[in-house]
Amino acid sequence: MQTSSKTSKSKGEIEKILSQEPRTDLSKEFSKASGVALLLSGSETNPELLFIKRALNPLDHWSGHLAFPGGKKDERDPDLLATCLREVREEVGVLLHPKDLIGSLDDLQARKRGHLLEFYIQPFVFFLPQNPPLILDPREVEKTYWIPLSYLMDERHRTEYQFDFSGNELHLPGIRFPDGSVLWGLTFAMIENFFRKLKKGS
């Protein structure tokens, strides 16, 4: 997807597109769920998107991966939006409010190393007028990135991620970040879903 003025959307345009686009809802198919945040910030015409690099943790399905902040719903959360708000606060120290929410993407069934897991992920999209200060929980987050949407949408940054699946080497699509890290897997799928919705709304 080439970067152009047609792919640049304001906060209001993104909110309108997400409100009008039909959304895949997996809430009736799974009892367990996670909520993650696509946190857009800054310029309304070319906002930046927050990513985290997950800390190394043998108990984490996605240890060391590039991801969005967020996590699993637990009993204290009244709903999945509350889960997302809590996890963002715990992981990166950002206090989001429901009023910052501008929409949601399609729900996605979680998977790890090619195997589907029995829970789903709902990606929530938020917008803030400027990049908030971040306070990282080192147990969960190693580092963060603010990446402009124009960079993510530029085909020149598309790459492949080599993935070993049961002894077979797979080449999966991804986006190479400025430091050489590669975004792939579920988070890449969410980005692709976001861009498809923006393109359809053009």
trRosetta pair geometry for C-beta under 8 A, 3 or more apart (Angstrom, degrees):
i j d omega theta_ij theta_ji phi_ij phi_ji
1 7 6.8 119 157 -106 111 147
1 153 5.1 -70 102 -167 111 83
1 155 6.4 163 49 -61 35 89
1 195 5.9 -163 15 170 171 138
1 199 7.0 -111 -129 -75 132 131
2 7 7.8 -175 94 -19 52 141
2 153 7.7 31 124 142 14 91
2 154 7.2 27 -147 -132 43 52
2 155 5.7 -35 -82 -6 61 113
3 7 6.1 -110 -140 54 46 138
3 150 4.8 66 -139 -161 135 82
3 153 5.1 116 -86 96 79 102
3 154 4.6 -21 -26 -84 117 81
4 7 5.5 97 54 5 68 96
4 8 7.8 -122 103 -9 43 88
5 8 5.6 -49 -155 23 44 116
6 202 5.6 47 172 -149 100 133
7 149 7.8 -160 137 137 102 111
7 150 7.6 127 95 -109 116 66
7 153 5.4 166 151 162 151 161
7 195 7.9 -1 -153 -148 115 94
7 198 6.7 67 -155 131 72 125
7 199 7.3 -16 -113 -87 88 76
7 202 7.5 -41 -90 -88 48 129
8 45 4.9 23 171 -179 125 78
8 46 5.8 -47 -128 -71 112 78
8 149 7.6 132 -115 90 63 125
8 150 7.1 -3 -85 -77 95 99
9 13 4.2 -131 -166 92 94 123
9 14 4.8 117 123 -58 127 83
9 17 7.2 -40 -155 -3 154 139
9 45 7.9 165 71 -139 17 45
9 198 5.7 -129 -18 -146 145 112
9 201 7.6 45 -108 93 143 124
10 13 4.7 96 51 7 75 103
10 14 7.0 -141 93 -4 38 86
10 44 4.4 21 -143 156 79 109
10 45 6.2 -20 -84 -82 73 58
11 14 5.9 -58 -149 37 29 109
11 15 6.2 28 155 -19 65 109
11 40 7.5 173 -103 104 86 134
11 44 5.0 -74 -12 -136 91 99
11 47 7.6 79 -71 -43 84 140
11 102 6.5 -127 -172 -103 84 156
11 127 4.8 125 -129 173 114 168
12 15 5.7 -55 -145 37 30 112
12 16 6.3 30 156 -20 65 107
12 44 7.9 20 5 -168 79 128
13 16 5.7 -55 -148 36 30 111
13 17 6.3 31 155 -19 65 105
13 201 7.2 142 168 134 90 129
14 17 5.8 -55 -147 36 31 110
14 18 6.3 23 158 -14 66 109
14 40 7.5 41 91 18 172 169
14 102 6.0 51 105 133 102 139
14 103 7.1 -141 143 18 82 133
14 125 7.1 -125 152 146 121 145
14 127 7.4 132 73 -61 135 135
14 198 6.9 -23 -113 -102 82 100
15 18 6.1 -60 -146 40 27 106
15 19 6.3 25 156 -19 63 111
15 102 4.0 -94 -93 -167 93 103
15 103 5.9 176 -132 -31 52 110
15 127 7.7 -80 -58 1 105 138
16 19 5.8 -60 -147 37 28 110
16 20 6.3 13 160 -10 65 114
16 201 7.4 139 98 -162 87 136
17 20 6.1 -71 -148 42 26 102
17 21 6.0 23 161 -23 68 113
17 103 7.7 -48 81 -58 68 173
17 197 5.8 126 146 151 115 94
17 198 6.2 79 127 -106 168 48
17 200 7.6 132 -160 79 112 83
17 201 3.4 -32 -119 -92 118 166
18 21 6.0 -50 -131 33 29 109
18 102 6.4 101 46 130 143 79
18 103 2.7 43 125 -166 147 165
18 104 6.8 136 179 38 120 36
18 105 7.6 -70 -131 -74 111 54
18 125 6.3 -135 -96 44 165 142
18 197 6.5 54 -91 153 66 144
19 103 6.1 -114 -51 -99 63 112
20 201 7.2 121 65 -109 120 109
21 197 5.0 -35 -74 -143 175 107
21 200 6.7 100 -106 85 118 131
21 201 6.9 -76 -55 -62 113 108
23 104 6.1 58 -144 93 155 98
23 105 7.2 165 -135 165 106 21
23 106 5.6 -168 -160 -93 68 57
23 107 7.5 85 159 -10 93 78
24 106 3.8 43 33 -154 105 100
24 107 5.2 -121 108 41 88 78
24 108 8.0 81 89 -65 130 49
25 28 7.3 53 124 4 97 92
25 107 5.8 86 -129 0 26 130
26 29 4.8 -62 -168 42 76 116
26 30 5.8 20 145 14 104 107
26 33 7.9 156 92 -105 100 111
26 107 4.0 -146 11 118 100 142
26 108 7.7 -121 -1 25 144 10
26 109 6.5 179 -134 -67 165 77
26 120 4.0 162 92 -98 138 170
26 122 8.0 -158 44 -70 95 87
27 30 7.4 -84 -139 54 23 74
27 33 7.0 -9 -113 -71 72 150
27 80 7.8 -123 -104 -19 115 141
27 107 7.1 -153 -38 -80 68 162
27 120 7.5 -116 -74 62 43 139
27 122 7.9 14 -67 -62 96 130
29 120 7.1 77 74 -34 103 136
30 33 6.3 127 101 -67 113 83
30 109 7.5 147 -42 -116 144 86
30 118 6.3 166 -134 171 109 62
30 119 5.3 141 168 -127 141 40
30 120 4.9 153 39 -8 145 99
31 119 8.0 -68 71 -105 52 81
32 72 7.0 -17 -178 -152 98 110
32 73 7.2 -175 -159 51 56 100
32 118 6.5 70 42 117 120 80
32 119 3.7 -64 100 -102 100 114
32 120 7.9 142 93 19 61 59
33 72 7.3 145 95 -146 36 64
33 73 5.1 29 73 3 82 126
33 80 5.6 -48 114 -104 134 125
33 83 7.6 150 102 43 94 167
33 119 5.7 -169 -81 -173 31 97
33 120 5.3 -19 -116 65 86 75
33 121 7.1 154 -165 -91 72 29
33 122 6.5 19 -180 -6 122 100
34 70 6.0 103 162 138 99 108
34 71 5.8 -94 -145 163 104 21
34 72 4.8 -54 -92 -89 88 51
34 73 6.7 -150 -95 -15 34 75
34 80 7.9 88 134 -149 14 106
34 83 7.2 -146 -154 138 41 139
34 110 7.0 70 19 -65 123 132
34 119 6.5 80 -13 136 88 124
34 120 7.6 -151 31 103 72 38
34 121 4.7 -20 70 -110 99 79
34 122 7.4 -177 90 25 50 65
35 70 5.3 -131 106 -158 51 117
35 71 7.5 -9 55 57 63 39
35 73 6.8 73 -8 -63 98 91
35 80 4.4 147 -63 171 123 87
35 81 6.6 179 -145 -91 160 23
35 83 4.3 127 23 87 122 106
35 84 3.3 -91 128 -59 122 94
35 87 6.9 163 77 23 87 133
35 121 7.4 156 -92 -160 22 64
35 122 5.3 -21 -110 67 73 94
35 124 6.1 21 -174 -10 102 115
36 67 7.3 -105 -138 167 139 95
36 68 4.2 96 168 90 118 117
36 69 6.7 152 -153 87 76 36
36 70 3.0 -138 -105 19 57 159
36 71 7.8 98 -84 -24 73 33
36 84 6.5 -113 -31 -122 4 103
36 87 7.8 -66 -104 93 49 142
36 121 6.0 10 0 -175 112 112
36 122 7.5 172 26 84 69 45
36 123 5.3 -28 72 -109 96 68
36 124 7.1 177 84 25 41 76
36 190 7.5 -65 83 -106 135 168
37 50 7.6 2 109 70 101 116
37 68 5.7 -167 66 164 49 113
37 69 5.4 -16 46 73 106 88
37 70 5.5 162 0 -64 71 103
37 84 5.4 128 -58 -179 91 109
37 87 7.8 -180 -10 83 108 101
37 88 5.0 22 1 -79 150 129
37 96 6.9 -176 -126 -24 150 165
37 123 7.8 149 -99 -160 11 64
37 124 5.5 -29 -106 72 61 95
37 125 7.9 132 -162 -103 57 21
37 126 5.8 -10 -162 7 105 120
38 49 6.2 -29 -169 -149 84 111
38 50 8.0 157 -164 49 38 77
38 68 5.9 -57 -76 -124 56 145
38 105 7.3 68 -6 -16 140 123
38 123 5.7 44 -21 175 107 107
38 124 7.0 -167 25 90 76 42
38 125 4.6 -21 69 -107 111 69
38 126 7.0 164 82 24 56 68
38 190 7.1 -164 -66 147 120 124
38 194 6.7 149 -130 -88 168 147
39 49 6.9 131 73 -154 53 56
39 50 4.2 -5 66 27 110 121
39 68 7.7 149 1 -156 82 100
39 69 7.3 9 -10 35 125 112
39 88 7.3 122 -59 -138 132 136
39 94 7.1 47 -127 105 161 165
39 96 7.4 -122 -108 -83 114 133
39 126 5.0 -13 -113 67 65 109
39 128 6.8 5 -175 4 95 110
40 47 4.2 56 -178 123 99 147
40 48 7.2 148 -153 74 56 38
40 49 5.8 -27 -95 -93 65 72
40 102 7.9 -39 40 30 124 136
40 125 6.8 19 -6 -174 111 89
40 126 6.7 -176 29 90 72 52
40 127 4.7 -21 76 -105 104 74
40 128 7.4 169 91 25 53 64
40 149 7.6 8 -125 -52 110 118
41 47 5.9 139 58 -168 25 106
41 48 5.6 -34 65 63 82 88
41 49 7.9 150 19 -90 76 27
41 50 6.9 47 4 -37 119 103
41 127 7.1 163 -82 -159 44 52
41 128 4.5 -8 -110 65 93 94
41 129 7.4 9 -155 79 71 13
41 130 6.2 29 179 154 103 14
41 131 4.8 111 127 -83 143 56
41 132 7.1 -123 -118 -6 150 74
41 146 7.2 -66 61 -138 116 119
42 46 7.9 -39 106 94 111 61
42 47 5.1 147 62 -136 83 67
42 48 5.1 49 20 12 136 95
42 129 7.6 75 -90 164 16 35
42 130 6.1 63 -90 -123 57 44
42 131 6.0 9 -58 -39 100 84
42 146 7.9 91 -20 -179 137 130
43 46 4.9 6 94 58 131 67
43 47 5.6 -159 70 -78 63 50
43 48 7.8 81 30 -17 86 75
44 47 6.7 11 -114 -54 21 100
46 148 5.5 13 159 -165 101 113
46 149 5.9 -147 -157 48 61 96
46 150 5.1 -12 -145 -24 119 114
47 127 7.0 -83 -115 -133 167 95
47 148 7.4 166 104 -140 27 64
47 149 6.0 50 64 -15 66 115
48 131 6.7 -6 63 -78 132 111
48 146 4.2 30 158 174 140 96
48 147 6.2 141 -158 66 84 24
48 148 5.2 -53 -96 -84 72 52
48 149 7.4 -145 -103 -21 25 69
49 146 7.3 150 64 -155 31 54
49 147 5.5 -33 58 65 85 81
49 148 7.7 107 8 -143 79 9
49 149 6.2 90 -24 -72 111 73
49 152 6.7 -2 31 -25 135 149
50 68 7.4 90 95 -137 79 73
50 69 6.9 -16 119 -1 118 109
50 92 7.4 102 167 176 140 175
50 144 6.4 -20 -163 -171 91 113
50 145 7.3 147 -155 80 44 53
50 146 6.0 -23 -94 -99 63 69
51 66 5.4 6 171 -173 128 98
51 67 6.9 140 -163 70 81 26
51 68 6.6 -68 -119 -87 59 52
51 144 6.8 154 83 -160 51 61
51 145 4.5 -9 59 58 101 102
51 147 6.3 15 1 4 117 116
51 177 7.8 -125 67 -95 152 138
51 183 7.0 -82 -135 -96 156 126
51 187 7.4 86 -131 178 108 146
52 66 7.4 159 84 -153 40 52
52 67 5.7 -30 66 69 87 79
52 68 7.1 87 19 -158 92 14
52 69 5.4 86 -15 -67 134 77
52 91 6.7 -50 -83 154 168 127
52 92 6.6 -132 -80 -67 126 120
52 141 4.8 -71 -164 -130 127 109
52 142 7.8 126 173 41 83 64
52 143 7.4 161 -158 88 59 40
52 144 5.3 -33 -104 -103 65 74
52 145 7.7 -170 -80 19 21 75
53 64 7.0 -10 176 -164 90 42
53 65 7.4 -163 -149 102 59 25
53 66 5.7 -34 -97 -94 70 62
53 67 7.7 121 -113 20 24 77
53 141 7.1 102 68 -163 53 67
53 142 4.6 -56 98 62 101 106
53 143 4.8 16 35 53 117 81
53 144 7.4 -143 10 -75 75 29
53 145 7.5 74 -31 -16 92 102
53 181 7.0 -86 -94 -144 124 162
54 57 7.3 -86 154 20 103 105
54 60 6.1 -164 161 146 135 152
54 62 5.6 104 16 111 163 88
54 63 5.9 -131 114 -137 120 29
54 64 5.9 -55 77 -9 88 13
54 65 5.4 19 23 50 119 66
54 66 7.8 -152 -2 -80 81 13
54 67 5.6 35 -40 16 107 127
54 140 6.8 -57 -146 174 74 60
54 141 6.7 -64 -119 -106 38 49
54 142 6.8 41 109 2 18 97
55 60 7.7 117 75 0 71 159
55 63 7.4 -48 99 -146 46 77
55 64 7.7 -33 141 -71 15 51
55 138 6.4 102 -93 170 144 49
55 139 6.1 -159 58 155 161 22
55 140 5.5 169 15 160 116 7
55 141 5.9 -25 -33 11 95 7
55 142 4.8 143 -92 -51 61 81
56 63 5.4 62 -142 177 45 110
56 64 5.3 30 -90 -63 74 97
56 142 7.3 54 -13 -65 71 129
57 60 4.0 70 79 -3 109 114
57 63 4.8 -154 51 -109 61 112
57 139 7.5 63 -82 173 132 68
57 140 7.7 -18 -25 -110 147 47
58 63 6.7 -2 -80 -55 22 164
59 63 8.0 108 55 -63 39 122
60 63 4.1 123 76 -66 106 81
61 110 7.6 56 111 169 163 125
61 112 4.7 -97 -169 -96 112 137
61 117 7.5 -22 -129 -65 160 157
62 65 4.2 -66 176 28 93 134
62 67 5.9 87 132 -66 143 139
62 112 7.4 -125 -63 -111 73 98
62 185 7.7 172 -125 115 114 156
62 186 7.7 -79 -95 34 141 124
64 142 7.6 26 -117 -7 54 145
65 185 6.7 -44 -154 45 139 147
65 187 7.3 161 148 0 114 129
66 145 7.6 -14 -139 20 113 133
66 177 7.2 167 -101 -31 155 137
66 181 5.9 124 -56 147 127 124
66 182 7.4 -155 8 95 133 35
66 183 4.6 -84 89 -101 143 76
66 184 7.8 93 49 19 108 57
66 187 6.1 -129 108 70 81 157
67 70 7.8 -121 149 38 110 90
67 186 7.9 18 -120 78 92 103
67 187 5.1 -150 -121 -66 49 138
68 123 6.9 79 50 -129 163 99
68 187 6.0 162 -14 -125 83 107
68 190 7.0 -66 -12 85 133 159
69 87 6.3 169 156 126 85 93
69 88 4.8 96 118 -111 129 70
69 91 4.6 179 -146 81 108 140
69 92 5.2 -81 -91 -6 153 121
69 94 7.8 125 70 35 165 117
69 141 7.5 -15 -101 -84 97 132
70 83 7.7 57 -164 128 85 92
70 84 5.5 -23 -124 -127 101 76
70 87 4.8 77 -148 101 33 143
70 88 6.7 -1 -78 -59 58 78
70 91 7.7 -59 -16 6 21 151
70 121 7.7 97 116 -154 142 105
71 83 7.0 -130 79 169 69 98
71 87 3.9 177 25 -123 98 139
71 90 7.8 -43 16 65 141 128
71 91 7.3 154 -27 -46 118 127
72 83 7.2 -86 133 -166 24 133
72 119 7.4 -1 -122 159 103 162
73 77 5.1 -116 -153 63 81 141
73 80 5.7 -67 -77 -105 129 70
73 83 4.2 -73 -97 -85 73 150
74 77 5.8 102 57 0 57 103
74 83 7.4 135 15 -114 62 103
77 80 7.3 67 141 -93 133 27
77 82 4.5 166 -159 97 87 109
77 83 4.3 36 -152 -68 163 78
77 86 6.4 -119 -95 8 108 143
78 82 5.1 83 44 -1 79 158
79 82 5.2 104 55 8 65 102
79 83 7.4 -112 110 -6 41 90
80 83 5.0 -42 -151 29 43 121
80 84 6.5 47 151 -21 67 98
80 122 5.4 64 143 42 147 138
81 84 5.6 -51 -152 33 35 112
81 85 6.5 34 151 -17 66 104
81 98 6.6 52 155 -106 137 95
81 101 7.1 -27 -143 -80 123 154
81 124 6.4 108 -118 -91 76 151
82 85 5.7 -52 -145 37 33 111
82 86 6.2 33 155 -19 66 107
83 86 5.9 -62 -151 38 27 109
83 87 6.1 20 158 -16 66 111
84 87 6.0 -59 -143 39 27 107
84 88 6.3 27 160 -19 64 108
84 96 7.8 -46 123 71 92 141
84 122 7.7 -89 -56 87 127 96
84 124 5.0 69 175 21 173 138
85 88 6.1 -56 -148 35 27 110
85 89 6.5 26 154 -17 62 108
85 96 5.2 -131 -126 73 82 98
85 97 7.6 59 -129 -101 130 21
85 98 7.5 -48 -69 -60 141 67
86 89 5.8 -61 -154 37 30 111
86 90 6.2 22 154 -15 67 110
87 90 5.6 -56 -142 40 32 109
87 91 5.8 19 164 -12 69 114
88 91 6.2 -60 -134 43 25 101
88 92 6.1 -40 -172 42 63 100
88 94 5.3 -55 152 68 104 98
88 96 5.5 21 86 3 149 121
89 92 7.9 -85 -122 59 10 60
89 93 6.7 32 -164 -129 48 21
89 94 6.5 -114 -93 70 49 45
89 95 5.7 48 -106 -94 106 58
89 96 7.4 -129 -55 18 85 77
90 137 6.0 -4 155 -29 68 149
90 140 7.5 56 126 22 94 158
91 136 7.3 -17 161 -144 57 61
91 137 5.4 -90 -131 27 36 113
91 140 5.1 -94 -123 103 88 138
91 141 5.4 103 -178 -37 89 124
92 134 4.9 -47 -178 -149 94 99
92 135 6.9 117 167 58 39 48
92 136 5.9 -10 -118 -97 58 62
92 137 7.7 -87 -57 5 32 81
92 141 6.3 68 -77 -34 78 171
92 144 6.5 83 -124 -85 123 140
93 133 7.3 -50 109 112 122 78
93 134 5.7 125 55 -168 107 43
93 135 2.9 84 -54 48 166 91
93 136 7.0 -82 -4 -48 111 27
93 137 7.8 154 -43 -35 85 78
94 132 4.9 109 -122 86 104 145
94 134 6.7 -29 -51 -107 97 68
96 100 5.1 -112 -162 58 88 143
96 101 7.9 86 162 -55 118 77
96 126 5.6 -51 -144 -134 135 162
96 128 7.9 -107 -111 -61 86 116
97 100 5.2 107 59 -6 69 99
98 101 5.5 -36 -166 5 50 119
100 126 4.5 30 132 -158 102 105
100 127 6.4 -161 -174 57 76 49
100 128 6.1 -2 -145 -72 126 77
101 104 8.0 -1 -173 -53 112 80
101 124 6.0 -54 -128 -179 106 112
101 125 7.2 98 -159 77 64 53
101 126 5.6 -50 -95 -97 46 77
102 125 5.3 -64 67 107 87 99
102 126 6.6 132 8 -126 85 24
102 127 5.1 32 -21 -3 135 110
103 124 7.8 168 98 -158 36 55
103 125 4.8 -2 68 51 78 119
104 122 6.1 -19 -160 177 126 100
104 123 6.5 140 -162 85 70 58
104 124 5.4 -36 -102 -106 84 55
104 125 6.5 -168 -88 7 27 86
105 122 7.9 161 63 -171 70 55
105 123 4.2 -3 42 72 113 115
105 125 6.7 96 -32 -39 87 108
105 190 6.0 114 88 -155 160 84
105 193 5.0 98 -174 115 125 125
105 194 5.7 -63 -95 -74 133 76
105 197 7.1 -142 -121 -11 84 147
106 123 7.8 22 57 34 43 106
106 193 5.3 -119 29 -161 106 143
107 120 4.9 27 174 163 112 131
107 121 6.8 158 -158 76 65 44
107 122 5.1 -32 -102 -91 85 74
108 120 6.3 155 77 -162 37 81
108 121 4.9 -20 63 58 92 97
108 123 7.3 37 3 -19 113 104
108 186 6.2 140 128 -153 146 98
108 189 6.3 122 -128 109 147 128
108 190 6.7 -95 -21 -75 150 86
108 193 7.8 -134 -65 -28 117 156
109 116 5.6 4 137 -151 126 106
109 117 7.2 172 166 58 82 64
109 119 7.7 144 -151 91 63 32
109 120 5.2 -53 -98 -102 50 82
109 121 7.8 142 -125 14 6 79
110 116 7.5 115 86 -162 51 57
110 117 4.2 -37 94 57 101 117
110 119 5.3 8 18 77 127 79
110 120 6.5 -167 -16 -112 81 24
110 121 5.6 99 -69 -27 90 104
110 186 6.8 -3 -131 -102 62 151
111 114 6.7 -35 166 -174 120 6
111 115 6.1 167 -160 81 83 35
111 116 5.0 -45 -98 -99 94 45
111 117 6.0 -176 -96 -1 32 85
111 186 6.9 166 45 -69 80 109
112 115 5.8 -25 67 60 68 89
112 117 6.0 54 0 -47 98 120
113 165 6.8 161 -179 -115 76 79
114 165 5.0 84 -39 -136 148 122
114 166 7.6 -77 56 -14 156 100
121 186 6.8 74 32 177 156 133
121 190 7.9 -73 112 -75 127 124
123 190 4.9 130 -67 -147 158 127
123 193 7.6 135 42 77 145 133
123 194 7.7 -90 119 -62 147 106
125 194 7.4 132 -88 -120 129 116
128 131 7.5 114 93 -95 121 21
128 132 6.0 -31 141 -35 167 101
131 146 6.0 -25 -113 -104 135 153
134 144 5.7 -73 166 17 172 163
136 140 7.9 -149 -180 70 80 81
136 141 4.5 -118 -158 85 106 120
136 143 7.7 -34 -105 -107 164 25
136 144 6.8 -153 -82 -28 122 111
137 140 4.6 31 91 30 110 104
137 141 5.8 90 60 19 66 97
138 141 7.0 -81 -106 65 27 63
138 142 7.5 60 -147 -102 66 42
141 144 6.7 15 174 -59 128 87
145 177 6.1 -58 -138 -149 163 141
145 179 8.0 -131 -99 10 124 118
145 181 8.0 -145 -51 60 149 137
147 151 5.4 -111 -180 74 89 130
147 152 5.8 93 130 -52 119 102
147 177 6.6 -95 -90 -127 135 95
147 178 7.9 -178 -111 -7 97 100
148 151 4.6 100 65 0 85 101
148 152 7.2 -158 97 -2 49 85
149 152 5.6 -59 -149 40 39 110
149 153 6.0 27 157 -14 72 113
150 153 6.0 -63 -142 44 28 105
150 154 6.4 42 155 -41 63 104
151 154 5.8 -50 -152 14 29 117
151 157 6.2 49 173 -18 74 162
151 178 7.8 -40 -165 -48 147 98
152 157 7.2 -89 -119 80 25 140
152 175 6.0 9 -140 -157 70 163
152 191 6.3 -119 178 -162 130 131
152 195 7.8 -149 124 -68 106 125
153 195 6.2 157 -107 -121 96 128
154 157 5.2 71 83 6 95 104
155 158 5.3 -32 -161 1 54 120
157 175 5.4 34 128 -160 102 84
157 176 5.4 -139 -170 54 75 78
157 177 8.0 59 -171 -82 123 23
158 173 6.8 -28 -165 -162 102 95
158 174 7.4 139 -160 82 57 41
158 175 6.2 -46 -102 -100 48 63
158 176 7.7 72 150 5 4 86
159 173 8.0 133 80 -161 38 50
159 174 5.3 -36 74 77 81 90
159 175 6.9 114 24 -132 87 14
159 176 4.4 61 -8 -37 139 106
159 182 6.0 -100 80 -122 127 114
160 171 4.4 -5 -175 -176 134 97
160 172 6.5 132 -161 63 72 36
160 173 6.5 -50 -107 -101 62 35
160 174 6.4 111 -139 24 14 96
161 171 7.4 146 66 -159 39 48
161 172 4.7 -30 61 66 94 94
161 173 7.6 2 14 90 89 12
161 174 4.3 73 -28 -23 107 143
161 182 4.9 162 -88 130 105 143
161 184 4.0 -52 1 -63 155 161
161 185 7.8 -57 71 -31 158 79
162 169 5.9 -15 -166 -168 98 102
162 170 7.3 148 -157 78 46 47
162 171 6.1 -21 -98 -101 62 66
162 172 7.9 175 -83 20 14 79
163 169 7.4 137 71 -159 40 52
163 170 4.6 -28 68 66 94 99
163 171 7.6 171 21 -85 81 18
163 172 5.3 25 0 -5 129 120
163 184 7.6 -159 -55 133 124 149
164 167 7.0 18 -175 -90 96 13
164 168 7.3 146 -157 71 55 36
164 169 5.9 -29 -98 -98 65 62
164 170 7.6 175 -89 18 14 80
165 168 5.3 -32 71 66 80 89
165 169 7.9 144 23 -103 73 13
165 170 5.2 26 5 -11 119 123
172 184 5.3 94 107 -167 119 127
172 185 7.2 46 138 -62 153 56
172 188 7.9 136 146 61 108 157
173 184 7.0 161 94 -128 43 90
173 188 6.6 173 102 159 84 144
174 182 4.5 44 140 177 148 103
174 183 5.6 163 -167 79 91 50
174 184 3.7 -47 -94 -78 115 93
174 188 5.6 -91 -117 -94 61 149
175 182 7.1 152 73 -156 38 61
175 183 4.6 -9 56 54 92 109
175 184 7.9 180 21 -65 59 59
175 188 6.6 169 3 -117 93 101
175 191 7.2 -60 -7 101 139 164
176 180 6.6 -25 -169 -142 102 33
176 181 7.5 148 -156 79 56 37
176 182 5.5 -31 -98 -99 62 76
176 183 7.9 -153 -72 18 17 77
177 180 6.9 -32 72 42 76 19
177 181 4.5 -3 41 63 122 87
177 182 7.2 -149 4 -79 83 24
177 183 6.5 92 -44 -24 99 98
183 187 5.8 -93 -167 100 99 115
183 188 5.3 144 136 -75 86 90
183 191 7.2 56 137 -8 136 151
184 187 7.6 63 73 58 21 89
184 188 4.9 -16 -142 -21 27 142
185 188 5.8 109 49 19 37 103
185 189 7.1 -66 137 -7 36 99
186 189 5.4 -53 -149 33 34 115
186 190 6.6 36 152 -21 66 100
187 190 5.6 -47 -152 31 36 113
187 191 6.6 39 149 -19 64 102
188 191 5.6 -52 -151 35 35 114
188 192 6.4 36 151 -19 67 104
189 192 5.6 -52 -147 36 32 113
189 193 6.4 37 152 -21 64 105
190 193 5.5 -52 -149 35 33 114
190 194 6.4 37 151 -21 65 104
191 194 5.6 -53 -150 34 32 114
191 195 6.4 26 155 -14 66 106
192 195 5.9 -56 -145 40 31 107
192 196 6.3 35 154 -23 65 104
193 196 5.8 -51 -147 33 29 112
193 197 6.6 29 155 -17 62 105
194 197 6.0 -60 -156 35 29 110
194 198 6.5 25 151 -16 65 107
195 198 5.5 -52 -145 38 37 112
195 199 6.1 38 155 -22 68 105
196 199 5.7 -54 -146 36 30 111
196 200 6.3 29 156 -18 65 107
197 200 5.8 -54 -146 37 30 110
197 201 6.3 24 156 -15 63 111
198 201 5.8 -64 -150 41 29 109
198 202 7.1 52 148 -48 61 89
199 202 5.7 -30 -162 -8 38 117
